[in-house]
Amino acid sequence: MDGDAADRFEADRFEAGRPRLASLAYRLLGSAADAEDAVQDAFLRWQAADRGLIEVPEAWLTTIVTNLCLDRLRSARARRERPVGAWLPEPLLEGDPMLDPAATVEQRESVSLAVLTIMEHLSPVERAVYVLREAFSYGHAEIAGILGVTESASQQHLHRARRRVAGARRGGEADPASARRIVEEFLAAASSGSTERLVALLTDDATAISDGAGLTRTLLHYRTPERVAAVARGAFKPTPAKLRLVGGAPTIHIGMLNGSPAVLAVLDDRVVGAAAFETREGRIATVRGFADPARLARVTETWRRRETDPPVIAEW
């Protein structure tokens, strides 16, 4: 095999594993854009490496991507770019390959918006151990080798991470039919103008968080059912300013973001807004709102590739 053919072969081998590496990086970083950058950096290292010395390429690449992500997490915290409690994950639409693997409850939980948010409270190493173990089923000996820690330390990191993450599991997995019913009821109540109907759909400790459409670096928090209902009602009330901001009147669809039922506002085949709902015992416990175009870019890409159901509201 000549040099060019060998390079093409090695590039193809990397590309075959890219989706898995991107899924790993997304779980570690909570950002699809950052995950893609980390995987591309890994590709450059792969090209520069003496691949004849790499006995198990998958293990080598997993180690490289994991540690590149840890460097990003540490750097972001050092620069205070992602302070705990003031950050939202980048959502992914159902069908996005970065949501894989999703065969087990643990794998699906590891990519839920609730767990990704909770993982911001973990140290970078705890986060890595949790993702490698729960989402990718690595043993502690393998994790120790990837992270440069002892097996005992890996076990301790996992124990601490599981204890923290357990708080995000209160709602369990959403049954698709029940989740759709709750979202339909939410839309009907929000469109009716009745905050009382909305309050009835919320848990007593309901909260909401929004990215403020990217107009501010400060996230918007709402912490009582009455306040959440009032904000939701206002969000579904069209105004000339809102229509100018998004460029027209979007259609409203129901979908799934990271396994959570969601409302999507779509204009000219572009997702311009989304709200994901975390449910508990048949009611809405948390609403996460997204309207920052940068945070919705990948959701729009996935939206354009898939067949979509008719809108539940033809014009906002």
C-alpha positions in Angstrom: 0.0 0.0 0.0 1.5 3.4 -1.1 1.6 6.4 1.2 -1.5 8.1 -0.1 -3.5 4.9 0.1 -2.3 4.2 3.7 -3.3 7.7 4.7 -6.8 7.2 3.2 -7.1 3.9 5.0 -6.2 5.4 8.3 -8.5 8.4 7.8 -11.4 6.0 6.9 -10.6 4.0 10.0 -10.9 7.2 12.1 -14.1 8.3 10.4 -15.7 4.9 11.2 -15.2 5.6 14.9 -16.0 9.4 14.8 -19.7 9.0 15.8 -18.8 7.1 19.0 -16.0 9.6 19.8 -18.4 12.5 19.3 -21.0 10.8 21.6 -18.4 10.5 24.3 -17.2 14.1 23.9 -20.8 15.4 24.0 -21.5 13.7 27.2 -18.4 15.0 28.7 -18.8 18.6 27.5 -22.6 19.1 27.2 -22.0 20.9 23.9 -22.2 19.4 20.4 -20.0 22.2 19.0 -17.3 21.7 21.6 -17.5 17.9 21.1 -17.0 18.2 17.4 -13.9 20.4 18.0 -12.5 17.9 20.5 -12.9 15.1 18.0 -11.3 17.1 15.2 -8.3 17.8 17.5 -8.1 14.0 18.1 -8.1 13.4 14.4 -5.1 15.8 14.0 -3.3 13.9 16.7 -4.2 10.6 15.0 -2.7 11.9 11.7 0.5 13.0 13.5 1.0 9.8 15.5 3.2 6.9 14.7 0.2 4.6 14.2 2.5 1.6 13.9 3.0 1.9 17.7 -0.7 2.1 18.5 -1.9 -1.5 19.4 -5.6 -0.7 20.0 -6.7 2.4 18.0 -10.1 2.5 19.7 -8.6 2.6 23.2 -5.9 5.2 22.1 -8.5 7.5 20.6 -10.8 7.1 23.6 -8.0 8.2 25.8 -7.1 11.1 23.6 -10.7 12.4 23.3 -11.4 12.0 27.0 -8.3 13.9 28.0 -8.9 16.6 25.5 -12.4 17.1 27.0 -11.0 17.2 30.5 -8.6 19.9 29.4 -11.5 21.9 28.1 -13.6 21.4 31.2 -10.7 22.5 33.4 -9.9 25.5 31.3 -13.5 26.7 31.1 -13.8 26.5 34.9 -10.5 28.3 35.4 -11.6 31.1 33.1 -15.1 31.1 34.8 -16.8 30.6 31.4 -19.1 27.9 32.8 -19.8 28.6 36.5 -21.8 25.9 38.2 -25.5 26.7 38.2 -25.3 29.2 35.4 -25.1 26.8 32.4 -27.4 25.0 30.1 -26.4 22.0 27.9 -26.7 22.2 24.2 -29.9 20.2 23.4 -30.0 17.4 20.8 -33.1 16.4 18.8 -34.3 12.8 18.8 -32.5 10.9 16.0 -29.2 12.8 16.5 -26.3 10.2 16.5 -24.6 12.0 19.4 -27.4 10.6 21.6 -26.1 7.0 21.0 -25.5 4.6 22.6 -29.1 4.5 24.0 -29.7 0.8 24.6 -29.8 0.9 28.4 -31.5 3.2 31.0 -28.0 4.3 32.2 -27.0 5.2 28.7 -30.1 7.3 28.1 -29.8 9.0 31.4 -26.2 10.0 30.8 -27.4 12.2 27.9 -30.5 13.6 29.5 -30.6 17.4 30.0 -31.2 16.8 33.8 -28.1 14.6 34.2 -25.9 16.8 31.9 -26.9 19.8 34.1 -26.2 17.9 37.3 -22.8 16.8 36.0 -21.7 20.4 36.0 -21.5 19.9 39.8 -19.0 17.1 39.4 -15.2 17.5 39.1 -14.0 16.9 35.5 -12.5 13.5 36.6 -15.8 12.4 38.3 -17.7 13.3 35.2 -15.3 11.3 33.0 -15.5 8.2 35.2 -19.3 8.4 35.3 -19.6 8.7 31.5 -17.0 6.0 30.7 -18.6 3.6 33.1 -22.4 4.3 32.8 -22.6 5.2 29.1 -19.8 3.2 27.6 -19.5 0.3 30.0 -15.7 0.5 30.6 -14.3 -1.4 33.5 -12.4 0.4 36.3 -9.1 -1.0 35.1 -9.7 0.5 31.7 -10.9 3.8 33.1 -7.8 3.9 35.4 -5.6 3.6 32.3 -7.5 6.2 30.3 -7.4 8.8 33.1 -4.1 7.9 34.8 -5.6 7.1 38.2 -5.8 4.0 40.3 -8.7 1.5 40.1 -9.6 2.4 43.6 -9.7 6.1 42.8 -11.9 5.3 39.8 -14.4 3.4 42.0 -14.5 6.3 44.5 -15.0 8.9 41.7 -17.9 6.8 40.4 -19.5 6.4 43.8 -19.4 10.2 44.3 -20.7 10.9 40.8 -23.6 8.4 41.2 -24.6 10.0 44.5 -24.8 13.4 42.9 -26.5 12.3 39.7 -29.2 10.3 41.7 -30.9 13.6 42.3 -31.6 14.1 38.6 -33.4 10.8 38.3 -36.5 11.6 40.3 -38.7 11.8 37.3 -37.7 8.5 35.7 -38.0 8.0 32.0 -40.9 9.7 30.2 -43.5 7.4 28.6 -43.8 8.8 25.1 -47.6 8.8 25.1 -47.9 10.4 28.5 -45.2 12.9 27.7 -47.0 14.0 24.5 -50.2 14.4 26.5 -48.5 16.6 29.0 -47.0 18.8 26.3 -50.3 19.1 24.5 -52.0 20.1 27.8 -49.2 22.6 28.4 -49.6 24.2 24.9 -53.4 24.4 25.3 -53.1 26.0 28.7 -50.3 28.4 27.6 -52.3 29.4 24.5 -55.6 29.9 26.5 -54.3 32.8 28.5 -55.1 31.1 31.8 -52.2 30.9 34.2 -54.3 28.8 36.6 -54.5 26.0 34.0 -50.7 26.1 33.7 -50.1 26.1 37.5 -52.3 22.9 37.7 -49.9 21.2 35.3 -46.8 22.1 37.4 -45.3 20.4 40.5 -45.3 22.4 43.7 -41.6 23.0 43.3 -41.6 23.6 39.6 -38.7 25.7 38.1 -37.7 27.1 34.8 -34.5 28.2 33.2 -33.9 30.0 29.9 -30.9 31.0 27.9 -32.4 34.4 27.2 -32.2 33.9 23.4 -28.5 34.5 23.6 -29.0 38.2 24.3 -27.3 38.0 27.7 -24.7 35.7 29.3 -26.9 35.4 32.4 -29.4 32.7 32.4 -33.0 33.5 33.5 -34.3 31.5 36.5 -37.9 31.2 37.7 -38.6 29.3 40.9 -42.3 29.1 41.7 -45.2 27.5 39.8 -46.9 30.8 39.6 -43.9 32.5 38.1 -43.2 29.7 35.7 -46.8 29.8 34.5 -46.7 33.5 34.1 -43.5 33.3 32.0 -44.8 30.4 29.9 -48.0 32.4 29.2 -46.0 35.4 28.2 -43.8 33.3 26.0 -46.7 32.0 24.0 -48.3 35.4 23.5 -47.1 36.8 20.1 -46.0 40.4 20.0 -44.5 42.5 17.2 -41.2 42.6 19.0 -41.0 38.8 19.2 -42.0 38.3 15.6 -39.3 40.7 14.5 -36.7 38.9 16.7 -37.4 35.5 15.1 -38.2 36.9 11.6 -41.9 35.9 11.4 -44.6 33.6 12.8 -43.2 30.1 13.5 -45.2 26.8 13.5 -45.2 24.9 16.8 -44.3 21.2 17.0 -43.9 18.5 19.6 -40.7 16.6 19.7 -38.1 15.1 22.0 -34.9 16.7 23.2 -32.3 14.4 24.9 -35.2 12.1 25.8 -37.4 14.8 27.2 -40.7 15.9 25.7 -40.3 19.3 24.1 -42.0 22.1 22.2 -40.3 23.3 19.1 -40.9 26.6 17.3 -39.9 26.3 13.6 -39.7 29.0 11.0 -38.5 28.5 7.4 -37.2 25.0 8.4 -35.2 26.5 11.2 -35.7 25.8 14.9 -35.9 29.2 16.5 -37.0 28.2 19.9 -37.5 25.1 22.1 -38.7 24.2 25.6 -37.9 20.8 27.1 -39.9 19.4 30.0 -38.8 17.3 32.9 -41.9 15.5 34.3 -42.6 13.9 37.6 -45.7 11.9 38.6 -47.6 13.2 35.6 -46.8 16.9 36.1 -44.1 19.2 34.8 -41.2 19.8 37.3 -38.6 21.6 35.2 -38.8 23.7 32.0 -35.6 24.4 30.1 -36.0 27.1 27.4 -33.6 27.5 24.4 -33.7 30.4 21.9 -30.0 31.2 21.4 -29.4 30.5 17.7 -25.9 29.1 18.5 -27.4 26.6 21.0 -30.1 25.5 18.5 -27.8 25.1 15.4 -27.4 21.4 15.6 -31.1 20.9 16.5 -31.9 22.6 13.2 -29.5 20.4 11.3 -31.2 17.3 12.6 -34.7 18.8 12.0 -33.9 19.3 8.3 -32.7 15.7 7.9 -35.7 14.0 9.3 -39.4 13.6 8.5 -41.5 15.7 10.8 -45.0 15.5 12.1 -47.5 18.3 11.2 -47.5 21.2 13.6 -49.8 21.3 16.6 -50.1 25.0 16.1 -50.0 26.1 12.4 -49.1 29.7 13.2 -47.9 31.2 16.5 
